[in-house]
Amino acid sequence: MLFFINFKTYDESTGKNAAELIRTIEKKFSGNSSMIVVLNPLDSMIDTTLQKYIQTAEPLAAGPFTGHVPIGVVRKYNYSGVMLNHSECRISTDKIGESVAMASNLGLKSLVCADGLEKIKEVMPFKPDFIAYEPPELIGGNISVSTAKPGIIEEAVKLLKGTKSKLIVGAGIKNKLDVRMSRKLGAEGILVSSGVVKSPEPIKVIVEMMEEVV
Ligand code: G3P
């Protein structure tokens, strides 16, 4: 199972605070291939021994693209993957397809977010490495996707069975029971943000949840 921590753009997880949080996570999980941090493009210069993905990028090569985040330059910052179409940063289906293809050509993994089964069906043909099911209404809340949507997770598992894409689930995941339930339902990873980043004791929460990441 994989544990993605989306740093989003919280005060607690950007700039200096992002670097500090990463150093804390590294102390415990450096070299652990299940642990992946998902950083805002603003924090691209933070180097880490952890695997890191970028929160969004566009299907562009290096070039004259002021203010854009071209997939073509992402590798320079030691990212190993690109997250695409998060609910807070949606892009068109065409762009998802182009981005997954470009990322794959450059040896980057792709994690495509989907808000439901229809979207999962739509992006499956692009063969991303991961599809993250995240119901938007549960993001940042206290009820986890595994508690509120077990049936949809099971359906998504069936849909992705035998394909290249692994199912990740996210939204409202806060403790090890949520992780255990996600795993039992067949998810191959979790995507967490506020449960870790906004916690007064992030590393305690991570360590606890990681016990279930097997
Ligand atoms: O990408 C992760 C995310 O949207 C879930 O957020 O705060 O519910 O863990 P949160």
Boltz pocket constraint, residues with backbone or C-beta under 6 A from the ligand:
constraints:
  - pocket:
      binder: B
      contacts: [[A, 6], [A, 86], [A, 134], [A, 138], [A, 139], [A, 140], [A, 141], [A, 170], [A, 171], [A, 172], [A, 173], [A, 191], [A, 192], [A, 193], [A, 194], [A, 195]]
      max_distance: 6.0
